[in-house]
Amino acid sequence: MNPNIVGSDIKIKQLKELRNSFNYQQLLYFLAAAQELSISKAARMLGVGQPGLSQQLQKFEDSLGEPLFVKSRGRAGMKLTAFGEELLRHADRVRAVSWDFLQASQKDKYVLKRYRIGASPTTPVSVLAHISHHIIPDPQRRMSLIQAEASTLQVYLENEQIDFLISDSLPQISNKAIDRHLLMTSSIYVCCHKKFTSKKLTPKEIFEKCPLIFPGPDSPLAKALDEYFHRHGISPNIHAEIQDPSMQMNLASLGEGIAFLNETSAKEFVNRDKANFKCIMNLEDVKISLYLCHYRHMDASYMMSLFSN
């Protein structure tokens, strides 16, 4: 290195080179296109026209001297080149630092942040209550909550009609820019009215002789229970298939059948009437997980902080 060049001279040289290489808008366009792997979807997300987006991406590639995307056959759209994959990692760091800069510049300003959350029916009420307890009282935050089947919420997430998805099943979206965080894993408890405990029955007899209130047929829990019964040679006496845990608890409290609840819902059920409502066993080898999913460009630090407490 030339000993006559001082640090400030180097920074000035870097600024000049950055000014002449590309603009920040092109970098954002690249990030959007790399996330969606579709010019039309990226344009819709950014609220710009497809021709303008394509033109800026072409200028960006020209300034770099190498292609960032290659077209795929059929309906696969496009994919990143090896150079594009490498540049994406650097570009995402620039985005993160830029966001921190924006947050710092708006530190003393009133900025309303909106959290559009989709929750599958199996999400414990206590989890949603915990989120609401933190977001609703905050004047700078607003929450929109949609509860629907996991398949419906997946479409909402894919179309960016929600920002965050809380579900016991992972969304099957081909886009690789989805981040998935494990929030909790729970064992499943067998819960019922005390009238089902008056006779001494083996677990096999309970599941074959007593009416069972099963979760929805397409839910991960239903599949896990099917595997459990198959392993133990049990022919379950299923009387109802209901996705909503609240409805399962209500029917179990009326003595209509035996429900299979996660730990949080099981505690809620027993606390309704400890004299009459029981958890008769814990199916330790049947577990259900809850995930938080979102597009990678979404800042999930606040949402994740709610689950770290």
N, C-alpha and C positions, 0 to 999 in steps of 0.2 A: 504494500500500500504506500502511496506517496505521502511522506511525512508532512508535507506542506498542506495537505487537505485536512481540514478540521471537520468535526462532527456536523456542524451546521451546514457546511458546504455539501456534505453527502446528502443530508435531508432535502436541501433545495434541489439537488440533482434528481432525487427520487420523485419529488413533487412534479418536476417538469416532465419526467418520463411517464408518470401516471396520467398527467393531463393529456399527453399526446397518444396514449395507448387506447383507452376506452372510457366510456362514461358509466356512472353508477347505475343509470337506468338499464343499460345493456346487461349489467351483472344481474339485476333483479329479473329481467326477462329470461335470462339463462336459467336462473334458479327455478322460476315458475315452469319453464318448459321441461327442465330436468325432473321436476317433481311429477308433472302430469304425463310426460312422455307423449304429449299431444298438443299441437299448436292451437287447435280449436278450444280445448279445455283450458289451456294456459291463458288464452286470450279472454275467455269468459271470467276466469278467476281474477285477472288483472283489470278487467273492464276496458280493454282496448280492442282495436280491430285486428283481425288475423293478418292482413297484409302488412300493417305497420309492425306487428310483432315479428313476422318472418323477416322483414327488411332489417330490423335492428339486430336480430340474431345473425343474419348474414354479414352485417358490418362487423359484429363482434368476432365472428370466425375469421373474417378477412384481416382484422387487426392482430389476431393471434397467430395467423398463418397456418392453422390446422383445423380440420372439421371437429365439431363437438358432437354431432348427431349423425346417425345413419338411418335411412328408412328401412323398416322391416316389411316383409312380405305380408300380404293379406291384410287383416284388420289389426295387426299388432301395433300399428302406428310407427313409432321410431324408438331408437335406443341410443344410449350414450356410447361414444367411442371410448377407447382406453384413455385417451387424452382428456375426454370430457369427464370421465369418472374421477380422474385425478384432480382436474380443475374444480369439480363440484365440491370436493372436501375443503379446498381453500376458500371457495366462494361462500360456503355455508359458515365458515368462521368469520368472514367479513360481514355477513348478514347478522350474526350474533353480536359482534362488536358494535355494529351500526345500531342495532336495537338498544343495546345498553346506552349508547350515546344519546339516542332519542329519549329514553326514559330519564336519563340524567338531566337533559335539557328541559323536560317537562315536570321536573320534580315538584315544583311549587304551583303547578297549574292543575285545574280541576279537569281530570280526564276520566270519563265514564267508560269502564271496561265491562264488556258484555260476555257472559259465559252461557253459551247454548249447549245444554247437556241432554243427551239421550240416555235413558236408563232402561234396561230390560226388566221384565216383570220379576225376575229372580233377585234383583238388587234389594238388599235388606232396607227396610224403611229407616232404620237407624243410620245407615250410611247417607241416605238422602237428607235426613234431618240434620246430620252433622255438617254437610256441605251448606245447607240452607242457613244454619245457625251462624256461619261465618260470612256468607256472601250477602244475604238480605239486609242485615243492619248496616253494612258498609255503604255510605252514600256515593262512593266512587265505583261501585260494582253493581251489576244487574244480572240476574239469573233467569234463564228460560229453561224449563224442564219439560221434556217430552218422554212419556213412558209408552213403549210399544214393543212389539215382538222384535227379537234380535235381527231377523231378516229385514224388517222394515227400517230399523235404525241403521243397518248397514248401508242401505240405499241413501238414507239421509246423510250419512257420513261421507259417502262417495261423492254426493252432489254438493257437499259442504253446506248442508242446511243445518247441521249441528257441528259444534266445534269439538266436543268430547263425547265419547261413547263409553258407558259403564255397563259391562255385560259379562256373563259367565262363559260366553263363546267369543272367540277371536274372529274379527271380520275377515272374510275371504275376498280381499281386494287385491287385484294383480299389481297395483301400484306399490312399489317398494318403499315409498316415503311415509309409511304408517309406523308410528312408534307405539309400542305396546308395553304397558307397565303392570306387573302383578301387584294387585292391591291387598289381597288376602286369600288364604286357603282355609277352608273349613271342613270339618268332619260332618257327617249327616246323622241326625238324631231321629229316632222313631218316636213320634208323639201321639198321644191319644187321650180320650176320656178314661177315667179310672174304671169304668165298667168293663173295659177290655182287659183289665188286670186282675179281675176277680178269680179267674181260673189260672192255674199254673200250667202254662203252655211253653213248649220249647220255641225258639225263634222260628224254626221251620213251620211249626203248627200255627204260630201267630200269622205268618205271611200267607199261609195256605187256607186258613179257616176264617180269619177276620177280614172285613172289607177294607181294601186299601185305597187311599186317595193319592193317585200318582201325579207327578208333574206332567207337563205337556209332552207329547210323544217325541217332539223334535229337540227337546232340551238336553243339554249335556248331562244333567242329573238323571233323567230318565234312562239315558244310554248307560250311565254308570251303574244304576240300579239293576238294569237288565243283565249286565255282566256279572254283578254280585249274585243274583239269583241263579244264573247259569252255572257259576262256579260251585255253588252250594246245592245244586240239584233241587231247587225250589220252584214250584209252579205258583206264582203270585196270584192272589185273589183280587184282581183289580176291579174296582167298582166305578171309579171315576178318574178322568185325566183332566187336570186343571193346572194351567200355567201360573196363575196368580197365587203367591204364597199366602196373601191375606185371606183369600177365599178358602184355601186349604185349611188354614187355621180355624176359620169360622165353622167349617163343616166338622173338623175334628173336635172343636169345643162343644158342638151339638151332639156329639157321639155318633156321627154318621159314618165314621171310619178312621183309619190310622193314616197320619200324614208323615212325610219325610221332609224335615226342615234343617236348614243350616243352623249353626250354633247360635247366631244372633236371633233368628226367628224362633228357635226352640225356647230360648230364655224368655222372649216376649210372650210366647204361648203359655208357658208354665206360670209366669207372673200374673196372668189374668185371673187365675183361680188355682192357687197352689194345693188346695184341698181336693180338687177334682181333676186337674189336668196334670198329666205325667209324661216324662220322657223315659220310656221303658228300656231303651238301649242306644248305644252309640255304635254306628256302623263305621268303625275306625278305618277300614280299608276302602270305604267309599268317601271320596273327597270332592269338593267342588271349589273352583277358583273364580275370583272376580278380577276383571282387568279394566284398566283405563286405557283407551285407545284414542289417538288423534293424529292428524297430519303433522309431519315433522316441522313444517314451517310455523306451527302454532307454538306459542310459549306456554308450556305446561308447568312451569316452576311453581306457580301459585297453587294450582290444583293439586299437585303432588305434595305440597307443603301441608295441605289439609289432612292428608292421610299419614303424615309422618308424626303427627301429634298423638 
